[in-house]
Amino acid sequence: MEGVSKMPVYYALKRLVKGILPEAAVFRINRYRLRQLFHGYQPKLTTQRFGDCDLTIELIDILGDRWYAHDWKLPPEIPLLQQSRLKPGAVVFDLGAHQCVMAMLLSKSVAPNGFVLAVEGGSTNARAGLRNIQLNSISNCTVIHAVASAKSGVARFDAMGNGNVITESEIRTALLPEVVQSYSVDDLAAAYGHPDVVYVDVEGCECEVLEGANQTFRAKPDWFIEVHQSVGLENHGGSVDRVLSYFANGYQCYIAKQTAANDYSDGNEFELLEESDLPTGRFFLVAIAKPE
């Protein structure tokens, strides 16, 4: 009928299909739709204002388009970290670097003599990150195709979209499985130098990354961690209490909550952590080492 929305009919049909088809068939249909959504994207270049600098980004998929095809405010963790060890000459590890937009902003913060190591588990994203660094003539950032973990070895990674480490039981449902090299933070520090700042966005594997940083913690680097509470953290055996336990001694912690728009930089600044007021979902943690 004219003027009547078709969306309720669409959702009713979707529920009907899910009720009729076997779960495996629904999964295959959804996997096909996701692959078409990503593989049908036509790559393009865009130049946007990220914080206080212009960056040229090669958009290679629909997710990158959604995240990077518009201007950004300066992410609030950067000025907070700049009050401590994120300064010119610093060494930064960006773990879970996606297509290296944050790695480039961090590279600008530590230039000219600082260094950023960008670690990305998805092969396509790692290549895109390297391309973005080249497009912007950034010389103080190295990209490696790998994941950070509790110990060095190999890991299974679902490289579709943002990407995430997967367990043996998740291999069957992975959209784009890859086997990648894994490194502990301690082994990365031995190879590239001890970091002054560690930036972590690893889709639920936060505790595994922290577990592999025993030696690194002795040097008291500052940390930024995207804590995927209720969206992956528990699937990998982690918990908020466990994450916070690594910073119980010698650190001052700040958090920013996730907003409904999924944009913590839009009005939600970091506040001193009060354990009685922890968020119930995903949130962002900055841990600043206290002076000795």
N, C-alpha and C positions, 0 to 999 in steps of 0.2 A: 504494500500500500504506500502511496505517496506520503513522504514526510515521516514515515515510521522507520526507526533505526533497525538495521539488519543484524547488529551485533548480538542482541540476545539470542536470535536464531542461530548465529554462528556458534556461540558457546553451548547452546543446547545440543546442536549437532556434534560438537566436539566431545561433550560428555557421553552422548549416545555411542559414538564410535569407540571411545575408551571402554564403555561397558560391554560392547559386543566383541571387539577384537582381543586376541590374547595379548598379554603384557609384552611379549617378545616382539609382536607385530607393531604395537604402538611405539616401542623403543626404536625399531628400525625406521618407522615413518619419521619420528622426531629427529633421529640422527641424519636422515636424508635431508630434511628441511634445514637443519643447522648447517650441514655441509654446503648446500646450495646457497644459503645466505652468505657464507664466507667466501666460497669459491667463485661466486658470481659477481663479486665486487670488482670494479675497475679501479686500479691504483691511480693515485693522483698526488700532486704536491700541493701543500698549503703552507703559507707563512703566517704565523700568529704571534701575538704578544704573550709571552709566558713570564709573569712577574715583571721584571724590569728589562727583559731582553727579547728580541725577535728571533724566532727559530723557524727554520724551514723543515717540515716534516713530510716524509713520504707516507701517505695513508695507504695501507695495503689491505685493510679489511674493514668490515662494518663496525667492529669494536673500536679500532683506532680512529675511525671517522667520528664516532660518538664522543670519544675522549679528547681528541686533539685538534679537531677542526673548528676550534673557537678559542678566544683569548682566555687566559687563566689569570686569576690573582696569584700573587706569590704564595705558595703553600705555607701555612703558618708555622710548620715545624722548622722551616729554614731560618727565619729570624731568631727563633728560640735556640736552635743549635748554634747559630752564629754568635750568641752571647757566651758560648763556651769554646768548643774545639773546632767548629766548622769555620776555619779561617784560611787565608792564603797560606799555602804550603802544607796543608793537612792531607792525610791519606784517608780516603773514604771507600768503603765497600757498599755497593748497591746490590743487594741480593734479591732476586726476582725483579729484574730491571725492565721487563716487557720490551718496549721499543725505544728505550733509553732517553725518554724526555726528561724524567727526573734526574737521570745520570748526567745529562747535559747541564741542567740547572745547578747540580752539585759541583760539576766541573768548573762552572763559572765562579762559584763561591770560593774554590780553593786555588784558582789560577793566580799567578802564572806558574808557580813551582809545585803546586799540589797535584794529586793524582787520584783518579776514580777508577775502581775496578767494578765493572758491570757484569753481573752473573745472571744469565737467563737460560731457563731450561728448554724452551721451545725453539727449535732450529729456525723456523720462519721468523719468529720475533727477534731472535739473536741477529739474524742477517739484516732485518729491518733496522735494528738498533745501530749496527755498524754503519749501514747506509746513512742513517740520520746524522751520526757523528761526522761522517765524511762530508755530507752536505753542508754542515755548519763549521767545517774546518776546525774542529776541536781536537787538539793534539794531546791532551792530558787525560784521556779516557781509553781504557782497554776493555773490550767485550770478549767474554768467553762463554761458549755454549756448554752450560753445566748447571747443576743445582747445588745449593748449600744444604748440608745434612749433618747428622750427628757424627758421622765418620765418612771418610773417603772410600769410594768404591763405584758402584753403578746404581742407578735408580730408574724406575719406570715413570714416564711422564706423559700426561695427556696434553698434547701441544695445541689442541683446538682453542682458539680465542686467547683468553688470558693465560690458560695453562695451569696445570697443577700436578704435583707428585701423586701417583696412584699406588694403591696396594695391590697385592696379587689378586685379591677378590674383586678388584675394580677393573681388571684388564679387559674383561668381556664387554663392559659397558663404555670403555674409553672411546672417544670419537676419533682421536688421532694419536695412537700410542707410539712413543719413542723410548728407546733405551739411551740414557745419557750418563755422563760422568758425574759423580757427586763428590763434593769436597767439604770437609769440616772447615769452620772459620779458622781454626788453629792452623790447618795446613795451608789455607790461603794466605794467612799472615806470614807463615814461614817462607812462602814463595814470593809474595808481593810487598811485604813489610807490614808491621803492626798498624792496624787502622786507628785513626783518631775518632772516626764516626762510622757506625754500622747502620745502614738503612735496610730494613727488612720488610718485604711484602711477598710472602711465600704461601699464601692461600691455605693457611691452616697448619703448616709445618713449623710454626714459630718455636715450639719447644725443642724440636729436633735441631734446629739451627743453634739455639742457645746451649743445648747439650754439647755441641761440638766446639764451644768457645771457651773451654775451661782456662787454657793458658792465656787467651786474649783478654779475659776479664781482669787478669792481674795488672794489665796496663791501663785499666779503667777508661775504655773508650766511651763516648756518648752513643746513645742508641735511639733510633726511631723504629717503631714496630707497629705494623697494622695487625691488630689482634682480631682474628676471625672467629670471635666467639659466636657459637650457634650457626656458623656458616663454614665449617671445615676444621676448626681447632680440635673439637672433641673426636672427630673421625680419625685423627692421627694420634690419639692418646694424650692430647694436651688439655690444659685447663687454664683459666685466668689466674687461679692461685699459683699454679706452677710457673707461669710466665713471670708473675710479680715476684716470686721467690728469688729469682736471679738478681733482683735489684733491691733486695731487702736491706743490704748493708752497703753503705758508701754511695748511694744514689738518691737524687731528688727526682721524683716522678711526676709527670704532667699527663693529662689525658684530654682528648677532644672526642666528643661523641659523634656518631654518624647521624646526619640529618636525613629527613625524609627524601630529600632530593639526591641523596648519596654524594653530597658535596660538602665535606667538612670545612672547606676553606671559605664558605659563604656565611660568615657571621659566627661560626663556632670556633672560637680561639681556644688554645690550650689553657687548662686550669690545673692548679695543684691537685694532685690525687688525694681524694678522701675515700678510704676503703669502704666507708658506709654508704657511698653514693656511686658505686660502680655501675656502668651501663649494663643493660641486659643483652645487648646485641654487639655487633662489630664496633670497635672503637680504635683510637689511635693513641699510642703511648710514646712519649719522649722521656728517656731516662738520662739525666745529666749527672756525671760523676761529681761528687762533692770534693772540694779541695782538701788535701790531707794536711 
